[in-house]
Amino acid sequence: MVAAAVILDPNYRIRGLRDSKLLPEKKRDELSTRIKEHCIAWSIAAVDSARIDQINIYHASKLAMLEAVSGLPTKPDFLLIDAMVLDYPCAQKKIIHGDALSASIAAASIIAKVHRDAIIREWDPIYPAYGLASNKGYGTRKHVIALREIGPCPLHRQSFAPVWNTSTPQELSGFMLEDEGLNDES
């Protein structure tokens, strides 16, 4: 789970901001760069799959958003947030479908998605069977088939339905086995 916070410069309009999921990848990448170059401040925060499984996707989203807002180098005096309110000491407004209705929320969603997709692509050579570079971790046909055939890897949320519906156990990485004293290679 990746979230971003952005304080846009009111004197610089960035055309084309909209829900990150509606933009082609190339346009998202271009906009992410422009947003970062021309905003007052931006910040990104992430919550890993193990933490999501502990606290659920809603609370992980809320935590990532709070960490992103708290990480802004310029403190905001008002927050526009996609569908929730944060425990942050300033006035705020939650906007349902905010990434489609607010330039600030759209900008944050673009930065977050570009960052998340880059992280997922970095994992592709380590877990090539899932096709992460092409599907960015979303449940495409290839990804779901790999889950069924080889099971989940440590990146997968155990609370993700295609993972808990598989009969194949989650792969353990070598570092996980070492921590438990289970690695036969030592």
C-alpha positions in Angstrom: 0.0 0.0 0.0 1.5 3.3 -1.1 0.0 6.7 -0.4 1.2 10.2 -1.3 0.5 13.7 -0.1 0.9 16.7 -2.3 0.6 20.5 -1.7 0.0 21.9 -5.2 1.2 25.4 -6.1 -1.9 27.5 -6.6 0.0 29.6 -9.1 1.0 26.7 -11.4 -1.8 24.6 -13.0 -0.9 21.1 -14.1 -3.2 20.1 -16.9 -4.4 16.5 -17.2 -4.7 15.6 -13.5 -7.2 12.9 -12.9 -7.7 9.5 -11.2 -4.3 7.7 -11.7 -6.1 4.5 -12.7 -7.6 6.3 -15.8 -4.3 7.5 -17.2 -2.0 5.5 -19.5 1.3 4.6 -17.8 3.4 7.0 -19.9 1.1 10.0 -19.1 1.1 9.0 -15.4 4.9 9.0 -15.4 5.1 12.4 -17.1 2.5 13.9 -14.7 4.3 12.5 -11.7 7.5 14.2 -12.8 5.7 17.5 -13.4 3.8 17.4 -10.1 7.1 16.9 -8.2 8.8 19.6 -10.1 6.1 22.2 -9.7 4.3 21.5 -6.3 5.1 23.2 -3.0 5.7 19.8 -1.3 5.2 16.1 -1.7 5.7 13.0 0.3 5.3 9.2 -0.2 4.7 6.5 2.5 4.2 2.8 2.2 2.8 0.0 4.3 4.0 -3.6 3.5 1.9 -6.7 3.0 2.5 -8.1 6.4 1.3 -5.0 8.1 -1.8 -4.9 5.8 -2.6 -8.4 6.9 -2.3 -7.4 10.6 -4.5 -4.3 10.4 -6.5 -4.7 7.2 -6.4 -2.7 4.0 -8.6 0.2 5.2 -6.4 0.9 8.3 -3.2 0.3 6.2 -4.5 2.9 3.7 -5.2 5.3 6.6 -1.8 4.7 8.1 0.0 5.2 4.8 -1.9 8.5 4.2 -1.2 9.7 7.7 2.6 8.9 7.2 2.6 10.7 3.8 0.9 13.8 5.3 3.2 13.8 8.3 6.2 13.5 6.0 5.5 16.7 4.1 8.3 19.1 4.5 5.8 22.0 4.5 3.0 21.4 7.0 -0.5 21.6 5.6 -3.2 23.8 7.1 -6.1 21.9 5.4 -6.4 18.4 4.0 -8.5 17.1 1.2 -8.5 13.3 1.6 -9.9 10.5 -0.6 -12.8 9.0 1.4 -11.5 9.2 5.0 -10.5 11.5 7.8 -7.0 11.3 9.4 -5.9 11.8 12.9 -3.9 14.9 11.9 -4.1 18.3 13.7 -5.7 20.4 10.9 -9.0 21.0 9.2 -9.8 18.4 6.6 -12.5 17.3 4.2 -13.0 13.7 3.0 -14.2 13.5 -0.6 -15.7 10.3 -1.9 -14.0 9.5 -5.3 -11.6 12.3 -4.5 -9.1 11.3 -7.1 -11.8 12.1 -9.7 -13.0 15.3 -8.1 -9.9 17.0 -6.6 -6.7 18.1 -8.4 -4.7 17.7 -5.2 -6.0 14.2 -4.5 -5.5 13.2 -8.2 -1.9 14.5 -8.0 -1.2 12.4 -4.9 -2.8 9.3 -6.5 -0.6 9.7 -9.6 2.6 10.1 -7.5 1.7 7.1 -5.3 0.8 4.8 -8.3 4.0 5.6 -10.2 6.1 5.0 -7.1 4.2 1.7 -6.3 4.5 0.4 -9.8 8.3 1.1 -9.8 8.6 -0.9 -6.6 6.7 -3.8 -8.0 8.8 -3.8 -11.2 11.9 -4.0 -9.1 10.6 -7.2 -7.6 9.9 -8.8 -11.0 13.4 -10.4 -11.5 13.2 -11.9 -8.0 9.7 -13.4 -8.5 9.5 -13.7 -12.3 6.6 -16.3 -12.4 4.0 -13.7 -11.4 4.8 -11.3 -14.3 5.0 -8.3 -11.9 6.7 -6.0 -14.5 3.7 -6.3 -16.8 0.8 -6.5 -14.3 2.3 -4.5 -11.4 0.9 -7.0 -8.9 -2.7 -6.8 -9.9 -4.7 -10.0 -10.3 -4.3 -10.6 -14.0 -5.0 -14.0 -15.5 -1.2 -14.8 -15.5 -0.8 -13.6 -11.9 -3.8 -15.7 -10.6 -2.6 -18.8 -12.5 0.9 -18.4 -10.9 -0.7 -18.1 -7.5 -2.6 -21.4 -8.1 0.4 -23.2 -9.5 3.2 -22.1 -7.3 1.4 -20.3 -4.4 2.1 -16.8 -3.0 5.5 -15.2 -2.4 6.4 -13.0 0.6 5.1 -9.9 -1.3 1.5 -11.2 -1.4 -1.0 -10.2 1.2 -2.4 -13.3 2.9 -5.8 -11.4 3.1 -5.9 -11.1 -0.8 -8.6 -13.5 -1.9 -6.6 -15.3 -4.6 -3.9 -16.0 -2.0 -6.1 -17.4 0.7 -8.0 -19.4 -1.9 -4.9 -21.2 -3.1 -3.9 -24.5 -1.6 -0.2 -23.9 -2.2 1.6 -22.4 0.9 3.4 -19.1 0.8 7.1 -19.3 -0.3 9.6 -18.6 2.4 12.6 -16.5 1.4 16.0 -17.6 2.6 16.3 -14.7 5.0 13.0 -15.8 6.6 14.3 -19.3 7.1 17.6 -17.9 8.6 15.6 -15.9 11.1 13.9 -19.0 12.3 17.0 -21.2 12.2 15.4 -23.4 9.5 17.8 -22.8 6.6 19.6 -26.1 5.8 22.2 -24.2 3.8 24.0 -22.8 6.9 
